[in-house]
């Protein structure tokens, strides 16, 4: 007699969803004891993907910052000895008063480091960070060694720190400073405070020689160079202006 066995089919278990993210694929490769080189390649792919995503978030945050940041107005005035307005400028703390709320909104942090290993130059690095991604912006300016008006070498270096911090931040975020062209926010496109001091010295020389009209000379000079303030003078026109002032001092044709 043949006995029939009653065999019940095994219960089928449906496989769960497969994690196809890079992290999930790496975990699967480890569980399956894949070759080391496979795991290393997957890890390298994940690192590149993470870096690309961090850069995308950085770009998105900084673009949002730029899109919302309003023009920043110059608030500080610099006058000559006769109280004539030479130029206006905006301090770094006034810039940050406008931009800090936007930095916080978009998760942006900033920081500076300075390299002043020489007495005649200063280099600064601005780091802008969003999440795990950081971009660096570097600038450098000369530092005058001569002392004038009671300003010593240490104070010159302090002024250079302040100047470079302000203009590097402006350039990195492409800030619009009211009264300037948007393409003139670079680091050394305009004359520096020390160069403006040289212009003032040349004006004083004209004044001592009796060749300076307090009512009209400054106005005529600004009009000739198509600027509103001395601080707007392009750096590459400095020597032209100093030569004009020297000719004026000597009584030549301006």
Secondary structure, 3 states (H helix, E strand, C coil): CCCCCCCCCCCCCCCCCCCCCHHHHHHHHHHCCCCHHHHHHHHHHHHHHHHHHHHHHHHHHHHHHHHHCCCEECCEEEECCCCCEEEEECCHHHHHHHHHHHHHHCCEEEEEEEECCCCCEEEEEEEEEECCEEEEEEEEEECCCCCCCCCCHHHHHHHHHHHHHHHHHHHHHCCCEECCCHHHCCCCCECCHHHHHHHHHHHHHHHHCCCCCCCCHHHHHHHHCCCCCHHHCEHHHHHHHHHHHHHHHCCCCC
